Amino acid sequence: MSEVVEVMRTFRSASLLVLSISGAFGQPAPERPAFEVASVKPNKSGDRGTTMGPSPGGLTATNATLKFLITFAYDVRDHQISGGPSWLNSERYDIVAKGPIDHPTVAQNRQMLQTLLADRFQLRLLRETKELPGYALVIGKNGPKLQEPEGAGNGMRTGRGRITTQGISMEHFAENLGKLLGRTVVDKTGLQGNFAFTLEWTPDPSQSMGALGPAPVPADDSGPSIFTALQEQLGLKLEPQKGPVEMLVIEHVEKPSEN
C-alpha cells in the first residue's frame, strides 16, 4: 500500500511539473515595441549629409544608410558591425515613423527602430564578443589642462578637426573620441565632473566629420594629429590597449520595398 501511495505522489509531482512547464511555454511572447506607421523610401539625392532626430511620436531620418540606422538602433559604433552586403554603407533612405507614444524617449525610439529594421529590411543579427584594439584615455605626464565650465551649461559641438565643449565628462568625451577614431576608447583619467575646452587638430581622412557636419579645417594643414593635440592642448593621452568589444554580425538583410 505504501508503494502505491509513493507512486501516486510521484505521478502527482510529475503532472504538476508538466503543467508548470506547459504554462510557461504557453505564455505568448511579449510584443516588440513598434512604430504604428512608417515610411521607408530610397534617397537618390546624391547628398552625403545625414540628419536624424525625434519627431512628434517617433523619429525622422533623411539620407541615412542602413549601417547608420543600425548604429543608432543598437547604440553601437561602425566598427562594432561586421558582415552584410556592399550596399549597407552606400544605399540611403528617408524614414518617417510614428509610434503609439506622443513623446518617446531615445531608448524607446531605438527599440521601435530595431523592430522596423527587422520587419522592413528583414535584418537578423548575431551578437558576439571579440578582443579588439582600442585606446585608454589617460592623463599626460604634465597633468591635465582642463577648465571647469562657466555656469550650468553643458554640451559638445563636433566638426572636422575641432571639438568645442561647454561642459562634458571624460567618459562622454572618450565615447566621442571612439566615434572619431573608429575604435573603443575607455576613460581611465579618473577625473570627475564636467570640463570645458576646445580641441583642434588636422584630421586624418579616415576620421569622422561628426554629427553636426563639417567645420572649417584649421588653417595650418600641417597641424597636429589628434593624438598630439590631446597631449599639447588638454594634457591627455591615448594609450593603445586591447579589450572585449561587443560585435553585431549581420546574418541576413534585404533591401526594403518602397512605400
Secondary structure as GFF3:
##gff-version 3
##sequence-region A 1 259
A	DSSP	alpha_helix	2	26	.	.	.	ID=ss1
A	DSSP	beta_strand	37	42	.	.	.	ID=ss2
A	DSSP	beta_strand	51	55	.	.	.	ID=ss3
A	DSSP	beta_strand	58	65	.	.	.	ID=ss4
A	DSSP	alpha_helix	66	73	.	.	.	ID=ss5
A	DSSP	three_ten_helix	78	80	.	.	.	ID=ss6
A	DSSP	beta_strand	81	83	.	.	.	ID=ss7
A	DSSP	three_ten_helix	86	89	.	.	.	ID=ss8
A	DSSP	beta_strand	92	98	.	.	.	ID=ss9
A	DSSP	alpha_helix	106	120	.	.	.	ID=ss10
A	DSSP	beta_strand	124	139	.	.	.	ID=ss11
A	DSSP	beta_strand	155	159	.	.	.	ID=ss12
A	DSSP	beta_strand	162	169	.	.	.	ID=ss13
A	DSSP	alpha_helix	170	181	.	.	.	ID=ss14
A	DSSP	beta_strand	185	187	.	.	.	ID=ss15
A	DSSP	beta_strand	194	200	.	.	.	ID=ss16
A	DSSP	alpha_helix	226	229	.	.	.	ID=ss17
A	DSSP	pi_helix	230	234	.	.	.	ID=ss18
A	DSSP	beta_strand	236	252	.	.	.	ID=ss19
###
